[in-house]
Amino acid sequence: MNVDKYISVTGELHCEIPNKNLESFKGNMIINGKDHTLSEKQLLLKGASLQNTDWVIGIVVYTGEETKIMMNS
């Protein structure tokens, strides 16, 4: 795997305000000038695990009291 091309990734993340709806997420990410739409299919909640995946690039969106899991507890 060649990770050198990911060392200089730049971008912006625009997403909905924190809420407790676990089945919804809307946002978009601009990476190196290219726009990517985000939905709940790209969202991993606390405790989730990935299978059959060689590598992942991730970004933390909400932390602390603003996480969907914490808002549901």
C-alpha positions in Angstrom: 0.0 0.0 0.0 1.4 3.4 -1.0 0.4 5.9 1.8 2.7 8.7 0.5 -0.2 10.3 -1.5 -2.2 10.7 1.7 0.4 12.6 3.7 -0.6 15.9 2.1 -4.4 15.6 2.1 -6.2 18.9 2.7 -9.8 19.6 2.9 -12.9 20.9 4.6 -15.8 19.2 6.3 -19.4 20.7 6.4 -22.0 18.7 8.3 -25.3 19.1 10.2 -25.2 20.2 13.8 -25.0 17.5 16.4 -28.3 15.6 17.0 -29.4 12.3 18.5 -30.8 10.7 15.4 -28.6 7.6 15.0 -30.0 6.7 11.5 -29.2 10.0 9.8 -26.1 12.0 8.9 -25.7 14.6 6.2 -22.6 16.4 5.2 -20.0 17.0 2.6 -16.2 16.9 2.6 -14.0 18.7 0.1 -10.7 16.8 -0.2 -8.0 18.3 -2.4 -10.6 20.3 -4.2 -13.0 17.4 -4.9 -16.5 17.4 -3.3 -17.7 14.2 -1.6 -21.3 13.8 -0.2 -21.5 12.1 3.2 -24.4 10.1 4.6 -25.1 7.6 7.4 -23.4 5.0 5.2 -20.0 6.7 5.8 -20.7 7.1 9.6 -19.2 4.8 12.2 -20.5 5.1 15.7 -18.7 4.2 18.9 -18.3 0.5 19.2 -18.5 -0.2 15.5 -16.0 -2.5 13.8 -15.0 -2.9 10.2 -14.5 -6.2 8.5 -12.9 -7.1 5.2 -11.2 -3.7 5.0 -7.5 -3.3 4.2 -7.3 0.4 5.3 -9.4 3.4 6.4 -9.0 7.1 6.4 -11.1 8.7 9.2 -12.1 12.0 10.6 -13.7 12.7 14.0 -16.8 14.8 13.6 -18.4 15.1 17.0 -16.8 14.6 20.5 -17.7 14.6 24.1 -21.4 15.4 24.9 -22.1 16.1 21.2 -21.8 12.6 20.0 -24.9 10.8 18.8 -24.4 8.0 21.3 -24.1 10.4 24.2 -27.1 12.4 23.1 -29.1 9.1 23.2 -28.0 8.0 26.7 
